[in-house]
Amino acid sequence: MTLTTTALFLLAAVGLGIWFKKDASFRKREFFAVSMFWILVVATPWGAEGVAKVQGVIGTGVQTASDTVNSVSSK
């Protein structure tokens, strides 16, 4: 399973949205600033390398979990 950059970004955006929604001192400017920061981080070459590493780690973990479930359920 390969996690796309868009999917990874959406997961981060949902997490930020939930975090800011639960925060009583939420300000829309803060959400915008943090969102722009993450967009710029992912849009740079260094950010793209970091995203590729995260994708590899998450993809490997998902593949391992999937293999484990398949091997246990086949017994």
Predicted model as a PDB file, atoms N, CA, C, CB and O in Angstrom, pLDDT in the B-factor column:
MODEL        1                                                                  
ATOM      1  N   MET A   1       0.840  -1.182   0.000  1.00 55.00           N  
ATOM      2  CA  MET A   1       0.000   0.000   0.000  1.00 55.00           C  
ATOM      3  C   MET A   1       0.881   1.240   0.000  1.00 55.00           C  
ATOM      4  CB  MET A   1      -0.954   0.001   1.214  1.00 55.00           C  
ATOM      5  O   MET A   1       1.805   1.358   0.805  1.00 55.00           O  
ATOM      6  N   THR A   2       0.589   2.154  -0.902  1.00 63.00           N  
ATOM      7  CA  THR A   2       1.342   3.391  -0.987  1.00 63.00           C  
ATOM      8  C   THR A   2       0.451   4.549  -0.557  1.00 63.00           C  
ATOM      9  CB  THR A   2       1.885   3.611  -2.418  1.00 63.00           C  
ATOM     10  O   THR A   2      -0.662   4.712  -1.057  1.00 63.00           O  
ATOM     11  N   LEU A   3       0.949   5.336   0.363  1.00 67.00           N  
ATOM     12  CA  LEU A   3       0.221   6.504   0.841  1.00 67.00           C  
ATOM     13  C   LEU A   3       0.662   7.696   0.008  1.00 67.00           C  
ATOM     14  CB  LEU A   3       0.468   6.754   2.368  1.00 67.00           C  
ATOM     15  O   LEU A   3       1.843   8.042   0.004  1.00 67.00           O  
ATOM     16  N   THR A   4      -0.264   8.327  -0.696  1.00 73.00           N  
ATOM     17  CA  THR A   4       0.089   9.453  -1.548  1.00 73.00           C  
ATOM     18  C   THR A   4       0.336  10.698  -0.709  1.00 73.00           C  
ATOM     19  CB  THR A   4      -1.013   9.714  -2.580  1.00 73.00           C  
ATOM     20  O   THR A   4      -0.067  10.775   0.451  1.00 73.00           O  
ATOM     21  N   THR A   5       0.998  11.659  -1.311  1.00 70.00           N  
ATOM     22  CA  THR A   5       1.259  12.920  -0.625  1.00 70.00           C  
ATOM     23  C   THR A   5      -0.049  13.611  -0.274  1.00 70.00           C  
ATOM     24  CB  THR A   5       2.132  13.839  -1.491  1.00 70.00           C  
ATOM     25  O   THR A   5      -0.179  14.206   0.796  1.00 70.00           O  
ATOM     26  N   THR A   6      -1.010  13.529  -1.173  1.00 72.00           N  
ATOM     27  CA  THR A   6      -2.313  14.143  -0.920  1.00 72.00           C  
ATOM     28  C   THR A   6      -2.992  13.498   0.282  1.00 72.00           C  
ATOM     29  CB  THR A   6      -3.212  14.028  -2.158  1.00 72.00           C  
ATOM     30  O   THR A   6      -3.546  14.194   1.132  1.00 72.00           O  
ATOM     31  N   ALA A   7      -2.950  12.172   0.355  1.00 76.00           N  
ATOM     32  CA  ALA A   7      -3.568  11.474   1.486  1.00 76.00           C  
ATOM     33  C   ALA A   7      -2.861  11.825   2.790  1.00 76.00           C  
ATOM     34  CB  ALA A   7      -3.539   9.952   1.263  1.00 76.00           C  
ATOM     35  O   ALA A   7      -3.506  12.027   3.819  1.00 76.00           O  
ATOM     36  N   LEU A   8      -1.539  11.897   2.741  1.00 74.00           N  
ATOM     37  CA  LEU A   8      -0.781  12.261   3.940  1.00 74.00           C  
ATOM     38  C   LEU A   8      -1.128  13.684   4.375  1.00 74.00           C  
ATOM     39  CB  LEU A   8       0.739  12.131   3.686  1.00 74.00           C  
ATOM     40  O   LEU A   8      -1.279  13.956   5.565  1.00 74.00           O  
ATOM     41  N   PHE A   9      -1.251  14.581   3.410  1.00 75.00           N  
ATOM     42  CA  PHE A   9      -1.619  15.960   3.721  1.00 75.00           C  
ATOM     43  C   PHE A   9      -3.028  16.027   4.307  1.00 75.00           C  
ATOM     44  CB  PHE A   9      -1.524  16.838   2.463  1.00 75.00           C  
ATOM     45  O   PHE A   9      -3.271  16.764   5.262  1.00 75.00           O  
ATOM     46  N   LEU A  10      -3.953  15.259   3.737  1.00 79.00           N  
ATOM     47  CA  LEU A  10      -5.322  15.256   4.256  1.00 79.00           C  
ATOM     48  C   LEU A  10      -5.379  14.718   5.680  1.00 79.00           C  
ATOM     49  CB  LEU A  10      -6.230  14.425   3.350  1.00 79.00           C  
ATOM     50  O   LEU A  10      -6.125  15.237   6.510  1.00 79.00           O  
ATOM     51  N   LEU A  11      -4.596  13.680   5.969  1.00 81.00           N  
ATOM     52  CA  LEU A  11      -4.540  13.163   7.337  1.00 81.00           C  
ATOM     53  C   LEU A  11      -4.032  14.227   8.305  1.00 81.00           C  
ATOM     54  CB  LEU A  11      -3.644  11.921   7.404  1.00 81.00           C  
ATOM     55  O   LEU A  11      -4.566  14.391   9.401  1.00 81.00           O  
ATOM     56  N   ALA A  12      -2.993  14.947   7.885  1.00 79.00           N  
ATOM     57  CA  ALA A  12      -2.453  16.013   8.734  1.00 79.00           C  
ATOM     58  C   ALA A  12      -3.470  17.136   8.904  1.00 79.00           C  
ATOM     59  CB  ALA A  12      -1.148  16.568   8.139  1.00 79.00           C  
ATOM     60  O   ALA A  12      -3.609  17.683   9.998  1.00 79.00           O  
ATOM     61  N   ALA A  13      -4.179  17.485   7.837  1.00 78.00           N  
ATOM     62  CA  ALA A  13      -5.173  18.557   7.907  1.00 78.00           C  
ATOM     63  C   ALA A  13      -6.337  18.175   8.820  1.00 78.00           C  
ATOM     64  CB  ALA A  13      -5.693  18.891   6.506  1.00 78.00           C  
ATOM     65  O   ALA A  13      -6.821  19.002   9.592  1.00 78.00           O  
ATOM     66  N   VAL A  14      -6.783  16.927   8.732  1.00 84.00           N  
ATOM     67  CA  VAL A  14      -7.867  16.465   9.604  1.00 84.00           C  
ATOM     68  C   VAL A  14      -7.412  16.485  11.059  1.00 84.00           C  
ATOM     69  CB  VAL A  14      -8.326  15.042   9.202  1.00 84.00           C  
ATOM     70  O   VAL A  14      -8.150  16.919  11.944  1.00 84.00           O  
ATOM     71  N   GLY A  15      -6.202  16.015  11.297  1.00 83.00           N  
ATOM     72  CA  GLY A  15      -5.662  16.032  12.657  1.00 83.00           C  
ATOM     73  C   GLY A  15      -5.567  17.442  13.210  1.00 83.00           C  
ATOM     74  O   GLY A  15      -5.928  17.686  14.361  1.00 83.00           O  
ATOM     75  N   LEU A  16      -5.079  18.379  12.389  1.00 78.00           N  
ATOM     76  CA  LEU A  16      -5.015  19.770  12.837  1.00 78.00           C  
ATOM     77  C   LEU A  16      -6.402  20.336  13.081  1.00 78.00           C  
ATOM     78  CB  LEU A  16      -4.280  20.625  11.813  1.00 78.00           C  
ATOM     79  O   LEU A  16      -6.623  21.059  14.053  1.00 78.00           O  
ATOM     80  N   GLY A  17      -7.337  20.007  12.196  1.00 79.00           N  
ATOM     81  CA  GLY A  17      -8.708  20.497  12.359  1.00 79.00           C  
ATOM     82  C   GLY A  17      -9.335  20.031  13.659  1.00 79.00           C  
ATOM     83  O   GLY A  17      -9.976  20.807  14.366  1.00 79.00           O  
ATOM     84  N   ILE A  18      -9.143  18.751  13.967  1.00 84.00           N  
ATOM     85  CA  ILE A  18      -9.691  18.201  15.219  1.00 84.00           C  
ATOM     86  C   ILE A  18      -9.015  18.850  16.422  1.00 84.00           C  
ATOM     87  CB  ILE A  18      -9.508  16.661  15.270  1.00 84.00           C  
ATOM     88  O   ILE A  18      -9.667  19.206  17.404  1.00 84.00           O  
ATOM     89  N   TRP A  19      -7.696  18.995  16.326  1.00 81.00           N  
ATOM     90  CA  TRP A  19      -6.941  19.591  17.433  1.00 81.00           C  
ATOM     91  C   TRP A  19      -7.403  21.025  17.685  1.00 81.00           C  
ATOM     92  CB  TRP A  19      -5.424  19.563  17.135  1.00 81.00           C  
ATOM     93  O   TRP A  19      -7.661  21.406  18.827  1.00 81.00           O  
ATOM     94  N   PHE A  20      -7.505  21.813  16.626  1.00 77.00           N  
ATOM     95  CA  PHE A  20      -7.923  23.206  16.783  1.00 77.00           C  
ATOM     96  C   PHE A  20      -9.385  23.313  17.217  1.00 77.00           C  
ATOM     97  CB  PHE A  20      -7.711  23.968  15.478  1.00 77.00           C  
ATOM     98  O   PHE A  20      -9.740  24.231  17.957  1.00 77.00           O  
ATOM     99  N   LYS A  21     -10.232  22.395  16.771  1.00 79.00           N  
ATOM    100  CA  LYS A  21     -11.650  22.439  17.153  1.00 79.00           C  
ATOM    101  C   LYS A  21     -11.808  22.201  18.664  1.00 79.00           C  
ATOM    102  CB  LYS A  21     -12.461  21.380  16.352  1.00 79.00           C  
ATOM    103  O   LYS A  21     -12.655  22.816  19.312  1.00 79.00           O  
ATOM    104  N   LYS A  22     -10.975  21.296  19.214  1.00 82.00           N  
ATOM    105  CA  LYS A  22     -11.061  20.987  20.648  1.00 82.00           C  
ATOM    106  C   LYS A  22     -10.394  22.058  21.510  1.00 82.00           C  
ATOM    107  CB  LYS A  22     -10.420  19.633  20.930  1.00 82.00           C  
ATOM    108  O   LYS A  22     -10.643  22.129  22.713  1.00 82.00           O  
ATOM    109  N   ASP A  23      -9.555  22.885  20.905  1.00 76.00           N  
ATOM    110  CA  ASP A  23      -8.839  23.926  21.634  1.00 76.00           C  
ATOM    111  C   ASP A  23      -9.776  25.106  21.878  1.00 76.00           C  
ATOM    112  CB  ASP A  23      -7.572  24.381  20.855  1.00 76.00           C  
ATOM    113  O   ASP A  23     -10.316  25.682  20.934  1.00 76.00           O  
ATOM    114  N   ALA A  24      -9.964  25.457  23.125  1.00 76.00           N  
ATOM    115  CA  ALA A  24     -10.888  26.536  23.468  1.00 76.00           C  
ATOM    116  C   ALA A  24     -10.387  27.896  22.988  1.00 76.00           C  
ATOM    117  CB  ALA A  24     -11.110  26.573  24.971  1.00 76.00           C  
ATOM    118  O   ALA A  24     -11.188  28.796  22.733  1.00 76.00           O  
ATOM    119  N   SER A  25      -9.088  28.049  22.864  1.00 77.00           N  
ATOM    120  CA  SER A  25      -8.531  29.344  22.455  1.00 77.00           C  
ATOM    121  C   SER A  25      -8.236  29.382  20.950  1.00 77.00           C  
ATOM    122  CB  SER A  25      -7.248  29.641  23.247  1.00 77.00           C  
ATOM    123  O   SER A  25      -7.331  30.092  20.512  1.00 77.00           O  
ATOM    124  N   PHE A  26      -8.991  28.627  20.171  1.00 71.00           N  
ATOM    125  CA  PHE A  26      -8.805  28.539  18.727  1.00 71.00           C  
ATOM    126  C   PHE A  26      -8.998  29.892  18.049  1.00 71.00           C  
ATOM    127  CB  PHE A  26      -9.768  27.521  18.136  1.00 71.00           C  
ATOM    128  O   PHE A  26      -9.952  30.621  18.321  1.00 71.00           O  
ATOM    129  N   ARG A  27      -8.059  30.199  17.161  1.00 76.00           N  
ATOM    130  CA  ARG A  27      -8.162  31.417  16.345  1.00 76.00           C  
ATOM    131  C   ARG A  27      -7.943  31.026  14.890  1.00 76.00           C  
ATOM    132  CB  ARG A  27      -7.120  32.511  16.801  1.00 76.00           C  
ATOM    133  O   ARG A  27      -7.038  30.252  14.578  1.00 76.00           O  
ATOM    134  N   LYS A  28      -8.767  31.559  14.007  1.00 75.00           N  
ATOM    135  CA  LYS A  28      -8.684  31.207  12.599  1.00 75.00           C  
ATOM    136  C   LYS A  28      -7.340  31.588  11.995  1.00 75.00           C  
ATOM    137  CB  LYS A  28      -9.801  31.874  11.831  1.00 75.00           C  
ATOM    138  O   LYS A  28      -6.839  30.892  11.112  1.00 75.00           O  
ATOM    139  N   ARG A  29      -6.750  32.688  12.463  1.00 80.00           N  
ATOM    140  CA  ARG A  29      -5.434  33.093  11.941  1.00 80.00           C  
ATOM    141  C   ARG A  29      -4.369  32.065  12.276  1.00 80.00           C  
ATOM    142  CB  ARG A  29      -5.029  34.461  12.504  1.00 80.00           C  
ATOM    143  O   ARG A  29      -3.492  31.798  11.455  1.00 80.00           O  
ATOM    144  N   GLU A  30      -4.427  31.486  13.460  1.00 77.00           N  
ATOM    145  CA  GLU A  30      -3.463  30.456  13.838  1.00 77.00           C  
ATOM    146  C   GLU A  30      -3.605  29.230  12.945  1.00 77.00           C  
ATOM    147  CB  GLU A  30      -3.644  30.063  15.309  1.00 77.00           C  
ATOM    148  O   GLU A  30      -2.611  28.665  12.489  1.00 77.00           O  
ATOM    149  N   PHE A  31      -4.843  28.824  12.699  1.00 75.00           N  
ATOM    150  CA  PHE A  31      -5.082  27.666  11.833  1.00 75.00           C  
ATOM    151  C   PHE A  31      -4.538  27.938  10.435  1.00 75.00           C  
ATOM    152  CB  PHE A  31      -6.593  27.332  11.767  1.00 75.00           C  
ATOM    153  O   PHE A  31      -3.901  27.071   9.836  1.00 75.00           O  
ATOM    154  N   PHE A  32      -4.784  29.132   9.915  1.00 79.00           N  
ATOM    155  CA  PHE A  32      -4.295  29.497   8.593  1.00 79.00           C  
ATOM    156  C   PHE A  32      -2.769  29.493   8.564  1.00 79.00           C  
ATOM    157  CB  PHE A  32      -4.832  30.874   8.183  1.00 79.00           C  
ATOM    158  O   PHE A  32      -2.172  28.977   7.619  1.00 79.00           O  
ATOM    159  N   ALA A  33      -2.133  30.063   9.587  1.00 82.00           N  
ATOM    160  CA  ALA A  33      -0.672  30.121   9.635  1.00 82.00           C  
ATOM    161  C   ALA A  33      -0.059  28.726   9.700  1.00 82.00           C  
ATOM    162  CB  ALA A  33      -0.215  30.947  10.834  1.00 82.00           C  
ATOM    163  O   ALA A  33       0.911  28.439   8.998  1.00 82.00           O  
ATOM    164  N   VAL A  34      -0.618  27.865  10.536  1.00 77.00           N  
ATOM    165  CA  VAL A  34      -0.097  26.501  10.652  1.00 77.00           C  
ATOM    166  C   VAL A  34      -0.324  25.731   9.355  1.00 77.00           C  
ATOM    167  CB  VAL A  34      -0.760  25.765  11.834  1.00 77.00           C  
ATOM    168  O   VAL A  34       0.550  24.986   8.912  1.00 77.00           O  
ATOM    169  N   SER A  35      -1.488  25.906   8.751  1.00 76.00           N  
ATOM    170  CA  SER A  35      -1.782  25.224   7.494  1.00 76.00           C  
ATOM    171  C   SER A  35      -0.823  25.672   6.394  1.00 76.00           C  
ATOM    172  CB  SER A  35      -3.234  25.486   7.070  1.00 76.00           C  
ATOM    173  O   SER A  35      -0.311  24.843   5.641  1.00 76.00           O  
ATOM    174  N   MET A  36      -0.579  26.969   6.298  1.00 79.00           N  
ATOM    175  CA  MET A  36       0.353  27.477   5.279  1.00 79.00           C  
ATOM    176  C   MET A  36       1.769  26.959   5.532  1.00 79.00           C  
ATOM    177  CB  MET A  36       0.348  29.025   5.265  1.00 79.00           C  
ATOM    178  O   MET A  36       2.496  26.640   4.591  1.00 79.00           O  
ATOM    179  N   PHE A  37       2.155  26.878   6.799  1.00 79.00           N  
ATOM    180  CA  PHE A  37       3.473  26.341   7.132  1.00 79.00           C  
ATOM    181  C   PHE A  37       3.614  24.913   6.601  1.00 79.00           C  
ATOM    182  CB  PHE A  37       3.701  26.372   8.660  1.00 79.00           C  
ATOM    183  O   PHE A  37       4.619  24.583   5.972  1.00 79.00           O  
ATOM    184  N   TRP A  38       2.606  24.060   6.852  1.00 75.00           N  
ATOM    185  CA  TRP A  38       2.692  22.679   6.402  1.00 75.00           C  
ATOM    186  C   TRP A  38       2.659  22.569   4.887  1.00 75.00           C  
ATOM    187  CB  TRP A  38       1.569  21.869   6.998  1.00 75.00           C  
ATOM    188  O   TRP A  38       3.338  21.715   4.316  1.00 75.00           O  
ATOM    189  N   ILE A  39       1.880  23.420   4.226  1.00 74.00           N  
ATOM    190  CA  ILE A  39       1.861  23.406   2.763  1.00 74.00           C  
ATOM    191  C   ILE A  39       3.243  23.766   2.230  1.00 74.00           C  
ATOM    192  CB  ILE A  39       0.791  24.388   2.213  1.00 74.00           C  
ATOM    193  O   ILE A  39       3.737  23.115   1.309  1.00 74.00           O  
ATOM    194  N   LEU A  40       3.870  24.785   2.793  1.00 75.00           N  
ATOM    195  CA  LEU A  40       5.197  25.188   2.335  1.00 75.00           C  
ATOM    196  C   LEU A  40       6.252  24.128   2.650  1.00 75.00           C  
ATOM    197  CB  LEU A  40       5.589  26.515   2.973  1.00 75.00           C  
ATOM    198  O   LEU A  40       7.166  23.904   1.856  1.00 75.00           O  
ATOM    199  N   VAL A  41       6.124  23.476   3.806  1.00 75.00           N  
ATOM    200  CA  VAL A  41       7.096  22.427   4.159  1.00 75.00           C  
ATOM    201  C   VAL A  41       7.010  21.276   3.168  1.00 75.00           C  
ATOM    202  CB  VAL A  41       6.853  21.910   5.599  1.00 75.00           C  
ATOM    203  O   VAL A  41       8.036  20.758   2.727  1.00 75.00           O  
ATOM    204  N   VAL A  42       5.801  20.874   2.815  1.00 71.00           N  
ATOM    205  CA  VAL A  42       5.620  19.755   1.900  1.00 71.00           C  
ATOM    206  C   VAL A  42       5.993  20.161   0.471  1.00 71.00           C  
ATOM    207  CB  VAL A  42       4.168  19.249   1.952  1.00 71.00           C  
ATOM    208  O   VAL A  42       6.418  19.319  -0.320  1.00 71.00           O  
ATOM    209  N   ALA A  43       5.838  21.438   0.141  1.00 71.00           N  
ATOM    210  CA  ALA A  43       6.088  21.905  -1.220  1.00 71.00           C  
ATOM    211  C   ALA A  43       7.564  22.114  -1.521  1.00 71.00           C  
ATOM    212  CB  ALA A  43       5.349  23.183  -1.458  1.00 71.00           C  
ATOM    213  O   ALA A  43       7.926  22.258  -2.689  1.00 71.00           O  
ATOM    214  N   THR A  44       8.426  22.136  -0.517  1.00 74.00           N  
ATOM    215  CA  THR A  44       9.859  22.319  -0.766  1.00 74.00           C  
ATOM    216  C   THR A  44      10.515  20.983  -1.045  1.00 74.00           C  
ATOM    217  CB  THR A  44      10.542  23.009   0.428  1.00 74.00           C  
ATOM    218  O   THR A  44       9.977  19.941  -0.673  1.00 74.00           O  
ATOM    219  N   PRO A  45      11.681  20.996  -1.701  1.00 76.00           N  
ATOM    220  CA  PRO A  45      12.388  19.723  -1.962  1.00 76.00           C  
ATOM    221  C   PRO A  45      12.727  18.955  -0.694  1.00 76.00           C  
ATOM    222  CB  PRO A  45      13.664  19.990  -2.731  1.00 76.00           C  
ATOM    223  O   PRO A  45      12.656  17.726  -0.673  1.00 76.00           O  
ATOM    224  N   TRP A  46      13.095  19.675   0.369  1.00 76.00           N  
ATOM    225  CA  TRP A  46      13.427  18.994   1.623  1.00 76.00           C  
ATOM    226  C   TRP A  46      12.170  18.395   2.239  1.00 76.00           C  
ATOM    227  CB  TRP A  46      14.101  19.970   2.617  1.00 76.00           C  
ATOM    228  O   TRP A  46      12.202  17.302   2.804  1.00 76.00           O  
ATOM    229  N   GLY A  47      11.083  19.109   2.125  1.00 76.00           N  
ATOM    230  CA  GLY A  47       9.815  18.594   2.628  1.00 76.00           C  
ATOM    231  C   GLY A  47       9.374  17.366   1.868  1.00 76.00           C  
ATOM    232  O   GLY A  47       8.840  16.423   2.453  1.00 76.00           O  
ATOM    233  N   ALA A  48       9.597  17.371   0.552  1.00 75.00           N  
ATOM    234  CA  ALA A  48       9.230  16.214  -0.265  1.00 75.00           C  
ATOM    235  C   ALA A  48      10.037  14.982   0.144  1.00 75.00           C  
ATOM    236  CB  ALA A  48       9.447  16.520  -1.759  1.00 75.00           C  
ATOM    237  O   ALA A  48       9.510  13.870   0.155  1.00 75.00           O  
ATOM    238  N   GLU A  49      11.306  15.176   0.477  1.00 81.00           N  
ATOM    239  CA  GLU A  49      12.126  14.052   0.957  1.00 81.00           C  
ATOM    240  C   GLU A  49      11.577  13.521   2.277  1.00 81.00           C  
ATOM    241  CB  GLU A  49      13.606  14.484   1.128  1.00 81.00           C  
ATOM    242  O   GLU A  49      11.499  12.310   2.482  1.00 81.00           O  
ATOM    243  N   GLY A  50      11.200  14.427   3.164  1.00 79.00           N  
ATOM    244  CA  GLY A  50      10.626  14.024   4.445  1.00 79.00           C  
ATOM    245  C   GLY A  50       9.314  13.282   4.262  1.00 79.00           C  
ATOM    246  O   GLY A  50       9.055  12.287   4.938  1.00 79.00           O  
ATOM    247  N   VAL A  51       8.493  13.767   3.350  1.00 74.00           N  
ATOM    248  CA  VAL A  51       7.223  13.100   3.066  1.00 74.00           C  
ATOM    249  C   VAL A  51       7.479  11.702   2.523  1.00 74.00           C  
ATOM    250  CB  VAL A  51       6.385  13.921   2.063  1.00 74.00           C  
ATOM    251  O   VAL A  51       6.781  10.756   2.889  1.00 74.00           O  
ATOM    252  N   ALA A  52       8.483  11.565   1.647  1.00 77.00           N  
ATOM    253  CA  ALA A  52       8.814  10.247   1.095  1.00 77.00           C  
ATOM    254  C   ALA A  52       9.250   9.286   2.204  1.00 77.00           C  
ATOM    255  CB  ALA A  52       9.929  10.371   0.032  1.00 77.00           C  
ATOM    256  O   ALA A  52       8.891   8.109   2.176  1.00 77.00           O  
ATOM    257  N   LYS A  53      10.016   9.776   3.173  1.00 82.00           N  
ATOM    258  CA  LYS A  53      10.431   8.935   4.296  1.00 82.00           C  
ATOM    259  C   LYS A  53       9.240   8.510   5.141  1.00 82.00           C  
ATOM    260  CB  LYS A  53      11.447   9.671   5.163  1.00 82.00           C  
ATOM    261  O   LYS A  53       9.129   7.345   5.524  1.00 82.00           O  
ATOM    262  N   VAL A  54       8.346   9.457   5.433  1.00 79.00           N  
ATOM    263  CA  VAL A  54       7.153   9.139   6.225  1.00 79.00           C  
ATOM    264  C   VAL A  54       6.278   8.136   5.477  1.00 79.00           C  
ATOM    265  CB  VAL A  54       6.346  10.425   6.544  1.00 79.00           C  
ATOM    266  O   VAL A  54       5.745   7.199   6.073  1.00 79.00           O  
ATOM    267  N   GLN A  55       6.135   8.339   4.167  1.00 76.00           N  
ATOM    268  CA  GLN A  55       5.354   7.404   3.360  1.00 76.00           C  
ATOM    269  C   GLN A  55       5.947   6.001   3.438  1.00 76.00           C  
ATOM    270  CB  GLN A  55       5.292   7.874   1.899  1.00 76.00           C  
ATOM    271  O   GLN A  55       5.216   5.016   3.546  1.00 76.00           O  
ATOM    272  N   GLY A  56       7.277   5.915   3.382  1.00 79.00           N  
ATOM    273  CA  GLY A  56       7.935   4.615   3.470  1.00 79.00           C  
ATOM    274  C   GLY A  56       7.693   3.938   4.804  1.00 79.00           C  
ATOM    275  O   GLY A  56       7.414   2.740   4.858  1.00 79.00           O  
ATOM    276  N   VAL A  57       7.798   4.705   5.884  1.00 79.00           N  
ATOM    277  CA  VAL A  57       7.599   4.149   7.223  1.00 79.00           C  
ATOM    278  C   VAL A  57       6.153   3.701   7.410  1.00 79.00           C  
ATOM    279  CB  VAL A  57       7.978   5.182   8.299  1.00 79.00           C  
ATOM    280  O   VAL A  57       5.895   2.592   7.878  1.00 79.00           O  
ATOM    281  N   ILE A  58       5.214   4.566   7.043  1.00 78.00           N  
ATOM    282  CA  ILE A  58       3.801   4.219   7.210  1.00 78.00           C  
ATOM    283  C   ILE A  58       3.421   3.075   6.288  1.00 78.00           C  
ATOM    284  CB  ILE A  58       2.905   5.437   6.938  1.00 78.00           C  
ATOM    285  O   ILE A  58       2.702   2.160   6.691  1.00 78.00           O  
ATOM    286  N   GLY A  59       3.900   3.124   5.055  1.00 75.00           N  
ATOM    287  CA  GLY A  59       3.599   2.057   4.098  1.00 75.00           C  
ATOM    288  C   GLY A  59       4.136   0.717   4.562  1.00 75.00           C  
ATOM    289  O   GLY A  59       3.456  -0.301   4.429  1.00 75.00           O  
ATOM    290  N   THR A  60       5.356   0.700   5.109  1.00 78.00           N  
ATOM    291  CA  THR A  60       5.949  -0.535   5.613  1.00 78.00           C  
ATOM    292  C   THR A  60       5.144  -1.069   6.791  1.00 78.00           C  
ATOM    293  CB  THR A  60       7.412  -0.304   6.026  1.00 78.00           C  
ATOM    294  O   THR A  60       4.892  -2.270   6.885  1.00 78.00           O  
ATOM    295  N   GLY A  61       4.741  -0.171   7.690  1.00 77.00           N  
ATOM    296  CA  GLY A  61       3.938  -0.587   8.844  1.00 77.00           C  
ATOM    297  C   GLY A  61       2.597  -1.147   8.427  1.00 77.00           C  
ATOM    298  O   GLY A  61       2.147  -2.151   8.980  1.00 77.00           O  
ATOM    299  N   VAL A  62       1.954  -0.519   7.468  1.00 74.00           N  
ATOM    300  CA  VAL A  62       0.655  -0.994   6.984  1.00 74.00           C  
ATOM    301  C   VAL A  62       0.817  -2.338   6.297  1.00 74.00           C  
ATOM    302  CB  VAL A  62       0.018   0.029   6.019  1.00 74.00           C  
ATOM    303  O   VAL A  62      -0.005  -3.235   6.487  1.00 74.00           O  
ATOM    304  N   GLN A  63       1.862  -2.487   5.506  1.00 75.00           N  
ATOM    305  CA  GLN A  63       2.095  -3.757   4.818  1.00 75.00           C  
ATOM    306  C   GLN A  63       2.362  -4.872   5.823  1.00 75.00           C  
ATOM    307  CB  GLN A  63       3.274  -3.633   3.838  1.00 75.00           C  
ATOM    308  O   GLN A  63       1.857  -5.983   5.658  1.00 75.00           O  
ATOM    309  N   THR A  64       3.142  -4.595   6.855  1.00 80.00           N  
ATOM    310  CA  THR A  64       3.419  -5.592   7.889  1.00 80.00           C  
ATOM    311  C   THR A  64       2.141  -5.988   8.620  1.00 80.00           C  
ATOM    312  CB  THR A  64       4.455  -5.057   8.889  1.00 80.00           C  
ATOM    313  O   THR A  64       1.892  -7.172   8.848  1.00 80.00           O  
ATOM    314  N   ALA A  65       1.337  -5.003   8.985  1.00 78.00           N  
ATOM    315  CA  ALA A  65       0.072  -5.295   9.671  1.00 78.00           C  
ATOM    316  C   ALA A  65      -0.846  -6.119   8.770  1.00 78.00           C  
ATOM    317  CB  ALA A  65      -0.634  -3.985  10.097  1.00 78.00           C  
ATOM    318  O   ALA A  65      -1.487  -7.064   9.228  1.00 78.00           O  
ATOM    319  N   SER A  66      -0.906  -5.765   7.511  1.00 79.00           N  
ATOM    320  CA  SER A  66      -1.747  -6.491   6.556  1.00 79.00           C  
ATOM    321  C   SER A  66      -1.273  -7.937   6.399  1.00 79.00           C  
ATOM    322  CB  SER A  66      -1.742  -5.780   5.189  1.00 79.00           C  
ATOM    323  O   SER A  66      -2.086  -8.861   6.371  1.00 79.00           O  
ATOM    324  N   ASP A  67       0.036  -8.128   6.296  1.00 79.00           N  
ATOM    325  CA  ASP A  67       0.588  -9.489   6.192  1.00 79.00           C  
ATOM    326  C   ASP A  67       0.279 -10.302   7.443  1.00 79.00           C  
ATOM    327  CB  ASP A  67       2.110  -9.439   5.962  1.00 79.00           C  
ATOM    328  O   ASP A  67      -0.059 -11.482   7.351  1.00 79.00           O  
ATOM    329  N   THR A  68       0.394  -9.677   8.608  1.00 82.00           N  
ATOM    330  CA  THR A  68       0.110 -10.372   9.864  1.00 82.00           C  
ATOM    331  C   THR A  68      -1.346 -10.800   9.938  1.00 82.00           C  
ATOM    332  CB  THR A  68       0.452  -9.482  11.055  1.00 82.00           C  
ATOM    333  O   THR A  68      -1.645 -11.938  10.301  1.00 82.00           O  
ATOM    334  N   VAL A  69      -2.248  -9.896   9.595  1.00 80.00           N  
ATOM    335  CA  VAL A  69      -3.673 -10.213   9.620  1.00 80.00           C  
ATOM    336  C   VAL A  69      -3.979 -11.335   8.640  1.00 80.00           C  
ATOM    337  CB  VAL A  69      -4.515  -8.969   9.291  1.00 80.00           C  
ATOM    338  O   VAL A  69      -4.743 -12.248   8.951  1.00 80.00           O  
ATOM    339  N   ASN A  70      -3.386 -11.267   7.464  1.00 79.00           N  
ATOM    340  CA  ASN A  70      -3.632 -12.306   6.461  1.00 79.00           C  
ATOM    341  C   ASN A  70      -3.103 -13.668   6.900  1.00 79.00           C  
ATOM    342  CB  ASN A  70      -2.996 -11.914   5.137  1.00 79.00           C  
ATOM    343  O   ASN A  70      -3.746 -14.691   6.665  1.00 79.00           O  
ATOM    344  N   SER A  71      -1.932 -13.683   7.538  1.00 80.00           N  
ATOM    345  CA  SER A  71      -1.369 -14.951   7.959  1.00 80.00           C  
ATOM    346  C   SER A  71      -2.157 -15.539   9.133  1.00 80.00           C  
ATOM    347  CB  SER A  71       0.101 -14.775   8.338  1.00 80.00           C  
ATOM    348  O   SER A  71      -2.327 -16.756   9.214  1.00 80.00           O  
ATOM    349  N   VAL A  72      -2.637 -14.687  10.041  1.00 82.00           N  
ATOM    350  CA  VAL A  72      -3.415 -15.177  11.180  1.00 82.00           C  
ATOM    351  C   VAL A  72      -4.790 -15.672  10.711  1.00 82.00           C  
ATOM    352  CB  VAL A  72      -3.577 -14.062  12.247  1.00 82.00           C  
ATOM    353  O   VAL A  72      -5.275 -16.703  11.178  1.00 82.00           O  
ATOM    354  N   SER A  73      -5.401 -14.944   9.803  1.00 76.00           N  
ATOM    355  CA  SER A  73      -6.752 -15.340   9.362  1.00 76.00           C  
ATOM    356  C   SER A  73      -6.741 -16.561   8.447  1.00 76.00           C  
ATOM    357  CB  SER A  73      -7.421 -14.181   8.643  1.00 76.00           C  
ATOM    358  O   SER A  73      -7.770 -17.215   8.275  1.00 76.00           O  
ATOM    359  N   SER A  74      -5.583 -16.871   7.858  1.00 72.00           N  
ATOM    360  CA  SER A  74      -5.521 -18.046   6.988  1.00 72.00           C  
ATOM    361  C   SER A  74      -5.309 -19.331   7.774  1.00 72.00           C  
ATOM    362  CB  SER A  74      -4.410 -17.883   5.971  1.00 72.00           C  
ATOM    363  O   SER A  74      -5.413 -20.420   7.210  1.00 72.00           O  
ATOM    364  N   LYS A  75      -5.014 -19.224   9.063  1.00 67.00           N  
ATOM    365  CA  LYS A  75      -4.771 -20.436   9.881  1.00 67.00           C  
ATOM    366  C   LYS A  75      -6.048 -20.985  10.449  1.00 67.00           C  
ATOM    367  CB  LYS A  75      -3.802 -20.138  11.018  1.00 67.00           C  
ATOM    368  O   LYS A  75      -6.027 -21.993  11.155  1.00 67.00           O  
TER     369      LYS A  75                                                      
ENDMDL                                                                          
END                                                                             
